[in-house]
């Protein structure tokens, strides 16, 4: 489904592959439109999520150790 972008097949896959994992299946079913769109559409927000993750990592590393100026410089350098 990921490589061929066939998200429309997701409900059948959930019924077949996840009968014992009702929590996972119900979570996927609750957000079925979003999950199907993620498996079907060509665009991705992966680059944005990677940048946000990098900024959060820098922020955690400098917490309580530095002022805003250093945090700003570290983020701009990343």
N, CA, C and O atoms as a CHARMM CRD file, in Angstrom:
* protein
*
  312
    1    1 UNK  N      0.81700  -1.20200   0.00000 PROA 1      0.00000
    2    1 UNK  CA     0.00000   0.00000   0.00000 PROA 1      0.00000
    3    1 UNK  C      0.85600   1.26000   0.00000 PROA 1      0.00000
    4    1 UNK  O      0.48900   2.26000  -0.61700 PROA 1      0.00000
    5    2 UNK  N      1.97300   1.22000   0.67400 PROA 2      0.00000
    6    2 UNK  CA     2.80600   2.41700   0.74400 PROA 2      0.00000
    7    2 UNK  C      3.47900   2.73100  -0.58100 PROA 2      0.00000
    8    2 UNK  O      3.47600   3.88300  -1.01500 PROA 2      0.00000
    9    3 UNK  N      4.04800   1.74100  -1.22200 PROA 3      0.00000
   10    3 UNK  CA     4.78200   2.00100  -2.44700 PROA 3      0.00000
   11    3 UNK  C      3.87900   2.16800  -3.66100 PROA 3      0.00000
   12    3 UNK  O      4.22400   2.88500  -4.60000 PROA 3      0.00000
   13    4 UNK  N      2.73200   1.51500  -3.64500 PROA 4      0.00000
   14    4 UNK  CA     1.83000   1.58900  -4.79100 PROA 4      0.00000
   15    4 UNK  C      0.70000   2.59100  -4.58900 PROA 4      0.00000
   16    4 UNK  O     -0.13400   2.78200  -5.47400 PROA 4      0.00000
   17    5 UNK  N      0.67500   3.22400  -3.43000 PROA 5      0.00000
   18    5 UNK  CA    -0.32900   4.24400  -3.09200 PROA 5      0.00000
   19    5 UNK  C     -1.75000   3.75100  -3.32800 PROA 5      0.00000
   20    5 UNK  O     -2.53700   4.37300  -4.04100 PROA 5      0.00000
   21    6 UNK  N     -2.05400   2.62600  -2.71400 PROA 6      0.00000
   22    6 UNK  CA    -3.39000   2.04300  -2.82700 PROA 6      0.00000
   23    6 UNK  C     -4.08600   2.10200  -1.47300 PROA 6      0.00000
   24    6 UNK  O     -4.45400   1.07100  -0.90900 PROA 6      0.00000
   25    7 UNK  N     -4.26200   3.29800  -0.96400 PROA 7      0.00000
   26    7 UNK  CA    -4.89600   3.48300   0.33500 PROA 7      0.00000
   27    7 UNK  C     -6.35400   3.09400   0.37000 PROA 7      0.00000
   28    7 UNK  O     -6.89600   2.85100   1.44900 PROA 7      0.00000
   29    8 UNK  N     -7.00500   3.02600  -0.77100 PROA 8      0.00000
   30    8 UNK  CA    -8.42100   2.64500  -0.80000 PROA 8      0.00000
   31    8 UNK  C     -8.62000   1.19700  -0.36600 PROA 8      0.00000
   32    8 UNK  O     -9.73400   0.80500  -0.01700 PROA 8      0.00000
   33    9 UNK  N     -7.55700   0.40200  -0.38400 PROA 9      0.00000
   34    9 UNK  CA    -7.63600  -0.99300   0.05000 PROA 9      0.00000
   35    9 UNK  C     -7.46900  -1.15700   1.55600 PROA 9      0.00000
   36    9 UNK  O     -7.49900  -2.27800   2.06400 PROA 9      0.00000
   37   10 UNK  N     -7.29700  -0.07400   2.25900 PROA 10     0.00000
   38   10 UNK  CA    -7.01800  -0.12200   3.69700 PROA 10     0.00000
   39   10 UNK  C     -8.12000  -0.79500   4.51600 PROA 10     0.00000
   40   10 UNK  O     -7.78500  -1.63300   5.35400 PROA 10     0.00000
   41   11 UNK  N     -9.40100  -0.49700   4.34000 PROA 11     0.00000
   42   11 UNK  CA   -10.41600  -1.16500   5.16300 PROA 11     0.00000
   43   11 UNK  C    -10.39000  -2.69100   5.04800 PROA 11     0.00000
   44   11 UNK  O    -10.55200  -3.39000   6.04900 PROA 11     0.00000
   45   12 UNK  N    -10.19000  -3.20200   3.85000 PROA 12     0.00000
   46   12 UNK  CA   -10.10800  -4.65800   3.68600 PROA 12     0.00000
   47   12 UNK  C     -8.86400  -5.20800   4.37800 PROA 12     0.00000
   48   12 UNK  O     -8.90600  -6.28500   4.97100 PROA 12     0.00000
   49   13 UNK  N     -7.75000  -4.46600   4.30100 PROA 13     0.00000
   50   13 UNK  CA    -6.52200  -4.90100   4.94800 PROA 13     0.00000
   51   13 UNK  C     -6.68100  -4.91900   6.47000 PROA 13     0.00000
   52   13 UNK  O     -6.19400  -5.83400   7.13400 PROA 13     0.00000
   53   14 UNK  N     -7.35900  -3.91600   7.02200 PROA 14     0.00000
   54   14 UNK  CA    -7.58500  -3.86500   8.47300 PROA 14     0.00000
   55   14 UNK  C     -8.37400  -5.08100   8.91700 PROA 14     0.00000
   56   14 UNK  O     -8.02700  -5.71200   9.91500 PROA 14     0.00000
   57   15 UNK  N     -9.43100  -5.42000   8.19100 PROA 15     0.00000
   58   15 UNK  CA   -10.25300  -6.58200   8.55200 PROA 15     0.00000
   59   15 UNK  C     -9.46400  -7.88100   8.48000 PROA 15     0.00000
   60   15 UNK  O     -9.67300  -8.78300   9.29100 PROA 15     0.00000
   61   16 UNK  N     -8.56300  -7.97900   7.51700 PROA 16     0.00000
   62   16 UNK  CA    -7.81200  -9.21500   7.31300 PROA 16     0.00000
   63   16 UNK  C     -6.59200  -9.32100   8.22900 PROA 16     0.00000
   64   16 UNK  O     -6.34000 -10.38500   8.79600 PROA 16     0.00000
   65   17 UNK  N     -5.84100  -8.24500   8.37900 PROA 17     0.00000
   66   17 UNK  CA    -4.54900  -8.31100   9.06400 PROA 17     0.00000
   67   17 UNK  C     -4.59800  -7.99500  10.54800 PROA 17     0.00000
   68   17 UNK  O     -3.70300  -8.40800  11.28400 PROA 17     0.00000
   69   18 UNK  N     -5.60500  -7.28200  11.01000 PROA 18     0.00000
   70   18 UNK  CA    -5.60900  -6.83200  12.40300 PROA 18     0.00000
   71   18 UNK  C     -6.80000  -7.33000  13.22100 PROA 18     0.00000
   72   18 UNK  O     -7.34500  -6.55100  14.00300 PROA 18     0.00000
   73   19 UNK  N     -7.23100  -8.58100  13.08500 PROA 19     0.00000
   74   19 UNK  CA    -8.38200  -8.99400  13.88100 PROA 19     0.00000
   75   19 UNK  C     -8.07500  -9.05900  15.38200 PROA 19     0.00000
   76   19 UNK  O     -8.96300  -8.82000  16.20000 PROA 19     0.00000
   77   20 UNK  N     -6.84200  -9.37700  15.75100 PROA 20     0.00000
   78   20 UNK  CA    -6.48000  -9.48000  17.16000 PROA 20     0.00000
   79   20 UNK  C     -6.03300  -8.17800  17.78300 PROA 20     0.00000
   80   20 UNK  O     -5.88700  -8.09400  19.00200 PROA 20     0.00000
   81   21 UNK  N     -5.81300  -7.16500  16.97500 PROA 21     0.00000
   82   21 UNK  CA    -5.34200  -5.88000  17.47700 PROA 21     0.00000
   83   21 UNK  C     -6.46000  -4.85600  17.36100 PROA 21     0.00000
   84   21 UNK  O     -6.39600  -3.94200  16.53900 PROA 21     0.00000
   85   22 UNK  N     -7.46000  -5.01100  18.17000 PROA 22     0.00000
   86   22 UNK  CA    -8.65200  -4.16100  18.05700 PROA 22     0.00000
   87   22 UNK  C     -8.34300  -2.69700  18.34600 PROA 22     0.00000
   88   22 UNK  O     -8.97000  -1.81600  17.75800 PROA 22     0.00000
   89   23 UNK  N     -7.39400  -2.41500  19.23500 PROA 23     0.00000
   90   23 UNK  CA    -7.04600  -1.02300  19.53600 PROA 23     0.00000
   91   23 UNK  C     -6.43200  -0.32300  18.33500 PROA 23     0.00000
   92   23 UNK  O     -6.78800   0.81300  18.02000 PROA 23     0.00000
   93   24 UNK  N     -5.52100  -0.99500  17.67600 PROA 24     0.00000
   94   24 UNK  CA    -4.88900  -0.42400  16.48200 PROA 24     0.00000
   95   24 UNK  C     -5.92100  -0.27600  15.37400 PROA 24     0.00000
   96   24 UNK  O     -5.97900   0.74900  14.69600 PROA 24     0.00000
   97   25 UNK  N     -6.73900  -1.31900  15.19800 PROA 25     0.00000
   98   25 UNK  CA    -7.75700  -1.29200  14.14700 PROA 25     0.00000
   99   25 UNK  C     -8.76000  -0.17800  14.38000 PROA 25     0.00000
  100   25 UNK  O     -9.15200   0.50000  13.43000 PROA 25     0.00000
  101   26 UNK  N     -9.18500   0.02800  15.62000 PROA 26     0.00000
  102   26 UNK  CA   -10.15900   1.09400  15.88100 PROA 26     0.00000
  103   26 UNK  C     -9.53000   2.47400  15.70400 PROA 26     0.00000
  104   26 UNK  O    -10.20100   3.40800  15.26200 PROA 26     0.00000
  105   27 UNK  N     -8.24400   2.61000  16.04600 PROA 27     0.00000
  106   27 UNK  CA    -7.55900   3.88100  15.82500 PROA 27     0.00000
  107   27 UNK  C     -7.44800   4.21900  14.35000 PROA 27     0.00000
  108   27 UNK  O     -7.64500   5.36700  13.95200 PROA 27     0.00000
  109   28 UNK  N     -7.13100   3.21400  13.54000 PROA 28     0.00000
  110   28 UNK  CA    -7.06300   3.43500  12.09800 PROA 28     0.00000
  111   28 UNK  C     -8.44100   3.73500  11.52800 PROA 28     0.00000
  112   28 UNK  O     -8.58300   4.57200  10.63700 PROA 28     0.00000
  113   29 UNK  N     -9.45100   3.05000  12.04100 PROA 29     0.00000
  114   29 UNK  CA   -10.81100   3.25300  11.53600 PROA 29     0.00000
  115   29 UNK  C    -11.34600   4.62400  11.92300 PROA 29     0.00000
  116   29 UNK  O    -12.07700   5.24000  11.14700 PROA 29     0.00000
  117   30 UNK  N    -10.99400   5.11300  13.11400 PROA 30     0.00000
  118   30 UNK  CA   -11.45800   6.43800  13.54600 PROA 30     0.00000
  119   30 UNK  C    -10.93600   7.54000  12.63400 PROA 30     0.00000
  120   30 UNK  O    -11.64200   8.51000  12.35800 PROA 30     0.00000
  121   31 UNK  N     -9.71000   7.39200  12.17000 PROA 31     0.00000
  122   31 UNK  CA    -9.08600   8.38500  11.29200 PROA 31     0.00000
  123   31 UNK  C     -8.92200   7.83200   9.87900 PROA 31     0.00000
  124   31 UNK  O     -7.91800   8.09900   9.21800 PROA 31     0.00000
  125   32 UNK  N     -9.89000   7.07400   9.42300 PROA 32     0.00000
  126   32 UNK  CA    -9.76400   6.37800   8.14900 PROA 32     0.00000
  127   32 UNK  C     -9.52300   7.32600   6.98200 PROA 32     0.00000
  128   32 UNK  O     -8.71300   7.02100   6.10600 PROA 32     0.00000
  129   33 UNK  N    -10.20500   8.46600   6.94800 PROA 33     0.00000
  130   33 UNK  CA    -9.99600   9.40800   5.84000 PROA 33     0.00000
  131   33 UNK  C     -8.55600   9.92500   5.80400 PROA 33     0.00000
  132   33 UNK  O     -7.95100  10.01000   4.73500 PROA 33     0.00000
  133   34 UNK  N     -8.01500  10.26700   6.96600 PROA 34     0.00000
  134   34 UNK  CA    -6.65300  10.79600   7.02800 PROA 34     0.00000
  135   34 UNK  C     -5.62700   9.72300   6.67000 PROA 34     0.00000
  136   34 UNK  O     -4.67300   9.98900   5.93900 PROA 34     0.00000
  137   35 UNK  N     -5.82500   8.52000   7.18300 PROA 35     0.00000
  138   35 UNK  CA    -4.88400   7.43900   6.89900 PROA 35     0.00000
  139   35 UNK  C     -4.93600   7.07000   5.41700 PROA 35     0.00000
  140   35 UNK  O     -3.89800   6.84800   4.79300 PROA 35     0.00000
  141   36 UNK  N     -6.13500   7.00600   4.86100 PROA 36     0.00000
  142   36 UNK  CA    -6.27800   6.70300   3.43200 PROA 36     0.00000
  143   36 UNK  C     -5.60900   7.77900   2.58300 PROA 36     0.00000
  144   36 UNK  O     -4.93200   7.46400   1.60500 PROA 36     0.00000
  145   37 UNK  N     -5.79200   9.03700   2.94700 PROA 37     0.00000
  146   37 UNK  CA    -5.14300  10.12700   2.20700 PROA 37     0.00000
  147   37 UNK  C     -3.62800  10.01200   2.30100 PROA 37     0.00000
  148   37 UNK  O     -2.93000  10.24500   1.31500 PROA 37     0.00000
  149   38 UNK  N     -3.11400   9.65800   3.46700 PROA 38     0.00000
  150   38 UNK  CA    -1.67400   9.50000   3.63300 PROA 38     0.00000
  151   38 UNK  C     -1.10200   8.36400   2.81300 PROA 38     0.00000
  152   38 UNK  O      0.05100   8.41700   2.38700 PROA 38     0.00000
  153   39 UNK  N     -1.91300   7.32800   2.58900 PROA 39     0.00000
  154   39 UNK  CA    -1.45700   6.19200   1.80200 PROA 39     0.00000
  155   39 UNK  C     -1.73100   6.35900   0.31200 PROA 39     0.00000
  156   39 UNK  O     -1.26000   5.55500  -0.49400 PROA 39     0.00000
  157   40 UNK  N     -2.47700   7.38000  -0.06300 PROA 40     0.00000
  158   40 UNK  CA    -2.89200   7.53200  -1.45200 PROA 40     0.00000
  159   40 UNK  C     -2.22200   8.72100  -2.13600 PROA 40     0.00000
  160   40 UNK  O     -1.79600   8.60900  -3.28600 PROA 40     0.00000
  161   41 UNK  N     -2.12400   9.84800  -1.45100 PROA 41     0.00000
  162   41 UNK  CA    -1.59800  11.06200  -2.06800 PROA 41     0.00000
  163   41 UNK  C     -0.08200  11.01300  -2.20900 PROA 41     0.00000
  164   41 UNK  O      0.59900  10.33500  -1.44100 PROA 41     0.00000
  165   42 UNK  N      0.43300  11.72700  -3.18200 PROA 42     0.00000
  166   42 UNK  CA     1.87200  11.70600  -3.45600 PROA 42     0.00000
  167   42 UNK  C      2.67400  12.64800  -2.55800 PROA 42     0.00000
  168   42 UNK  O      3.85600  12.39700  -2.32400 PROA 42     0.00000
  169   43 UNK  N      2.07800  13.70700  -2.05700 PROA 43     0.00000
  170   43 UNK  CA     2.85000  14.67100  -1.27400 PROA 43     0.00000
  171   43 UNK  C      2.99900  14.19000   0.16300 PROA 43     0.00000
  172   43 UNK  O      2.21600  13.37500   0.65200 PROA 43     0.00000
  173   44 UNK  N      4.02400  14.71500   0.82400 PROA 44     0.00000
  174   44 UNK  CA     4.34600  14.29400   2.17800 PROA 44     0.00000
  175   44 UNK  C      4.82300  15.48600   2.99500 PROA 44     0.00000
  176   44 UNK  O      5.37600  16.44100   2.45000 PROA 44     0.00000
  177   45 UNK  N      4.61000  15.42600   4.27800 PROA 45     0.00000
  178   45 UNK  CA     5.10700  16.47100   5.17700 PROA 45     0.00000
  179   45 UNK  C      6.34000  15.98500   5.94000 PROA 45     0.00000
  180   45 UNK  O      6.66800  16.51300   7.00200 PROA 45     0.00000
  181   46 UNK  N      7.01200  14.98500   5.39600 PROA 46     0.00000
  182   46 UNK  CA     8.16900  14.40200   6.06700 PROA 46     0.00000
  183   46 UNK  C      9.29900  15.38300   6.30100 PROA 46     0.00000
  184   46 UNK  O      9.91700  15.36800   7.36500 PROA 46     0.00000
  185   47 UNK  N      9.57900  16.23400   5.32900 PROA 47     0.00000
  186   47 UNK  CA    10.66900  17.20100   5.49200 PROA 47     0.00000
  187   47 UNK  C     10.36300  18.19900   6.60300 PROA 47     0.00000
  188   47 UNK  O     11.24000  18.55300   7.39100 PROA 47     0.00000
  189   48 UNK  N      9.13100  18.64300   6.65800 PROA 48     0.00000
  190   48 UNK  CA     8.72600  19.58500   7.71900 PROA 48     0.00000
  191   48 UNK  C      8.81500  18.92700   9.07500 PROA 48     0.00000
  192   48 UNK  O      9.32100  19.52500  10.02500 PROA 48     0.00000
  193   49 UNK  N      8.32600  17.69400   9.18100 PROA 49     0.00000
  194   49 UNK  CA     8.38400  16.98100  10.46000 PROA 49     0.00000
  195   49 UNK  C      9.82600  16.74700  10.89600 PROA 49     0.00000
  196   49 UNK  O     10.12900  16.80100  12.08700 PROA 49     0.00000
  197   50 UNK  N     10.71200  16.48800   9.94600 PROA 50     0.00000
  198   50 UNK  CA    12.12100  16.31100  10.27900 PROA 50     0.00000
  199   50 UNK  C     12.74000  17.58100  10.82800 PROA 50     0.00000
  200   50 UNK  O     13.52800  17.53100  11.77200 PROA 50     0.00000
  201   51 UNK  N     12.38900  18.72600  10.24000 PROA 51     0.00000
  202   51 UNK  CA    12.90900  20.00300  10.72500 PROA 51     0.00000
  203   51 UNK  C     12.39000  20.30600  12.12600 PROA 51     0.00000
  204   51 UNK  O     13.14100  20.78200  12.97700 PROA 51     0.00000
  205   52 UNK  N     11.12600  20.03600  12.36600 PROA 52     0.00000
  206   52 UNK  CA    10.54400  20.26800  13.69700 PROA 52     0.00000
  207   52 UNK  C     11.20800  19.36300  14.72100 PROA 52     0.00000
  208   52 UNK  O     11.50300  19.80000  15.83300 PROA 52     0.00000
  209   53 UNK  N     11.44500  18.11200  14.36100 PROA 53     0.00000
  210   53 UNK  CA    12.10000  17.18200  15.26800 PROA 53     0.00000
  211   53 UNK  C     13.51500  17.64800  15.60400 PROA 53     0.00000
  212   53 UNK  O     13.94800  17.53900  16.75100 PROA 53     0.00000
  213   54 UNK  N     14.22600  18.15900  14.62500 PROA 54     0.00000
  214   54 UNK  CA    15.57200  18.66500  14.85000 PROA 54     0.00000
  215   54 UNK  C     15.57100  19.85700  15.80700 PROA 54     0.00000
  216   54 UNK  O     16.41300  19.93900  16.70100 PROA 54     0.00000
  217   55 UNK  N     14.63500  20.77300  15.61900 PROA 55     0.00000
  218   55 UNK  CA    14.52600  21.94300  16.49900 PROA 55     0.00000
  219   55 UNK  C     14.19500  21.52200  17.92200 PROA 55     0.00000
  220   55 UNK  O     14.75400  22.06700  18.87400 PROA 55     0.00000
  221   56 UNK  N     13.29500  20.56200  18.07900 PROA 56     0.00000
  222   56 UNK  CA    12.93800  20.08500  19.41800 PROA 56     0.00000
  223   56 UNK  C     14.12900  19.42900  20.09600 PROA 56     0.00000
  224   56 UNK  O     14.30900  19.57700  21.30500 PROA 56     0.00000
  225   57 UNK  N     14.94300  18.70600  19.33900 PROA 57     0.00000
  226   57 UNK  CA    16.12900  18.06800  19.90700 PROA 57     0.00000
  227   57 UNK  C     17.10600  19.11700  20.42900 PROA 57     0.00000
  228   57 UNK  O     17.62700  18.98700  21.53700 PROA 57     0.00000
  229   58 UNK  N     17.35100  20.14200  19.64300 PROA 58     0.00000
  230   58 UNK  CA    18.25000  21.21600  20.06800 PROA 58     0.00000
  231   58 UNK  C     17.69800  21.90500  21.31200 PROA 58     0.00000
  232   58 UNK  O     18.44500  22.20700  22.24300 PROA 58     0.00000
  233   59 UNK  N     16.41600  22.14800  21.32700 PROA 59     0.00000
  234   59 UNK  CA    15.78500  22.81100  22.46800 PROA 59     0.00000
  235   59 UNK  C     15.93700  21.97200  23.73700 PROA 59     0.00000
  236   59 UNK  O     16.20800  22.51400  24.80900 PROA 59     0.00000
  237   60 UNK  N     15.76500  20.65400  23.62300 PROA 60     0.00000
  238   60 UNK  CA    15.93500  19.78000  24.78700 PROA 60     0.00000
  239   60 UNK  C     17.37700  19.77700  25.27500 PROA 60     0.00000
  240   60 UNK  O     17.63100  19.77400  26.47900 PROA 60     0.00000
  241   61 UNK  N     18.32000  19.77800  24.33900 PROA 61     0.00000
  242   61 UNK  CA    19.72900  19.74700  24.72700 PROA 61     0.00000
  243   61 UNK  C     20.14900  21.01600  25.46400 PROA 61     0.00000
  244   61 UNK  O     20.98700  20.95800  26.36300 PROA 61     0.00000
  245   62 UNK  N     19.58100  22.14900  25.09600 PROA 62     0.00000
  246   62 UNK  CA    19.99300  23.42200  25.69000 PROA 62     0.00000
  247   62 UNK  C     19.10600  23.86400  26.85500 PROA 62     0.00000
  248   62 UNK  O     19.33800  24.92600  27.43200 PROA 62     0.00000
  249   63 UNK  N     18.10800  23.07600  27.20400 PROA 63     0.00000
  250   63 UNK  CA    17.16900  23.49200  28.24100 PROA 63     0.00000
  251   63 UNK  C     17.89000  23.77100  29.55600 PROA 63     0.00000
  252   63 UNK  O     18.59400  22.90900  30.08100 PROA 63     0.00000
  253   64 UNK  N     17.71300  24.97700  30.08200 PROA 64     0.00000
  254   64 UNK  CA    18.29900  25.35800  31.35400 PROA 64     0.00000
  255   64 UNK  C     19.77500  25.69900  31.30300 PROA 64     0.00000
  256   64 UNK  O     20.36100  26.03300  32.33300 PROA 64     0.00000
  257   65 UNK  N     20.39200  25.62500  30.13600 PROA 65     0.00000
  258   65 UNK  CA    21.82500  25.85700  30.03100 PROA 65     0.00000
  259   65 UNK  C     22.18500  27.11700  29.27900 PROA 65     0.00000
  260   65 UNK  O     23.29300  27.63300  29.42600 PROA 65     0.00000
  261   66 UNK  N     21.26800  27.61700  28.47900 PROA 66     0.00000
  262   66 UNK  CA    21.63500  28.73000  27.61200 PROA 66     0.00000
  263   66 UNK  C     20.48200  29.71700  27.49000 PROA 66     0.00000
  264   66 UNK  O     19.33300  29.40400  27.80000 PROA 66     0.00000
  265   67 UNK  N     20.80800  30.87600  27.04600 PROA 67     0.00000
  266   67 UNK  CA    19.81200  31.92000  26.80800 PROA 67     0.00000
  267   67 UNK  C     19.23200  31.76400  25.39900 PROA 67     0.00000
  268   67 UNK  O     19.66800  30.92200  24.61400 PROA 67     0.00000
  269   68 UNK  N     18.24700  32.59500  25.11000 PROA 68     0.00000
  270   68 UNK  CA    17.55600  32.52900  23.82500 PROA 68     0.00000
  271   68 UNK  C     18.48200  32.78000  22.64600 PROA 68     0.00000
  272   68 UNK  O     18.31000  32.17400  21.58900 PROA 68     0.00000
  273   69 UNK  N     19.46600  33.66900  22.80900 PROA 69     0.00000
  274   69 UNK  CA    20.37600  33.99400  21.69700 PROA 69     0.00000
  275   69 UNK  C     21.13200  32.76200  21.19800 PROA 69     0.00000
  276   69 UNK  O     21.25900  32.55600  19.99100 PROA 69     0.00000
  277   70 UNK  N     21.63000  31.94800  22.12300 PROA 70     0.00000
  278   70 UNK  CA    22.34400  30.74600  21.71800 PROA 70     0.00000
  279   70 UNK  C     21.39000  29.73700  21.08800 PROA 70     0.00000
  280   70 UNK  O     21.73500  29.09200  20.09800 PROA 70     0.00000
  281   71 UNK  N     20.21000  29.59900  21.64700 PROA 71     0.00000
  282   71 UNK  CA    19.21600  28.69300  21.06900 PROA 71     0.00000
  283   71 UNK  C     18.89100  29.11100  19.64500 PROA 71     0.00000
  284   71 UNK  O     18.79500  28.26600  18.75500 PROA 71     0.00000
  285   72 UNK  N     18.72400  30.38900  19.42700 PROA 72     0.00000
  286   72 UNK  CA    18.41100  30.90300  18.08200 PROA 72     0.00000
  287   72 UNK  C     19.55200  30.59300  17.11200 PROA 72     0.00000
  288   72 UNK  O     19.30400  30.17300  15.98100 PROA 72     0.00000
  289   73 UNK  N     20.78200  30.79300  17.53800 PROA 73     0.00000
  290   73 UNK  CA    21.93100  30.53100  16.67300 PROA 73     0.00000
  291   73 UNK  C     22.03900  29.04000  16.34400 PROA 73     0.00000
  292   73 UNK  O     22.35100  28.67900  15.21000 PROA 73     0.00000
  293   74 UNK  N     21.78700  28.18400  17.31800 PROA 74     0.00000
  294   74 UNK  CA    21.85200  26.73800  17.08500 PROA 74     0.00000
  295   74 UNK  C     20.78500  26.29200  16.09400 PROA 74     0.00000
  296   74 UNK  O     21.04500  25.45500  15.23100 PROA 74     0.00000
  297   75 UNK  N     19.59000  26.84900  16.21900 PROA 75     0.00000
  298   75 UNK  CA    18.50600  26.47000  15.32100 PROA 75     0.00000
  299   75 UNK  C     18.76800  26.97500  13.91600 PROA 75     0.00000
  300   75 UNK  O     18.51300  26.25300  12.95200 PROA 75     0.00000
  301   76 UNK  N     19.26400  28.18000  13.77100 PROA 76     0.00000
  302   76 UNK  CA    19.55700  28.72400  12.45200 PROA 76     0.00000
  303   76 UNK  C     20.71700  27.97700  11.77700 PROA 76     0.00000
  304   76 UNK  O     20.77000  27.88900  10.55000 PROA 76     0.00000
  305   77 UNK  N     21.62700  27.45000  12.56900 PROA 77     0.00000
  306   77 UNK  CA    22.76200  26.70900  12.04700 PROA 77     0.00000
  307   77 UNK  C     22.35500  25.29600  11.60400 PROA 77     0.00000
  308   77 UNK  O     22.98500  24.71700  10.71900 PROA 77     0.00000
  309   78 UNK  N     21.30800  24.74700  12.21500 PROA 78     0.00000
  310   78 UNK  CA    20.89200  23.36500  11.92200 PROA 78     0.00000
  311   78 UNK  C     20.25600  23.20900  10.57300 PROA 78     0.00000
  312   78 UNK  O     19.86200  22.10400  10.20000 PROA 78     0.00000
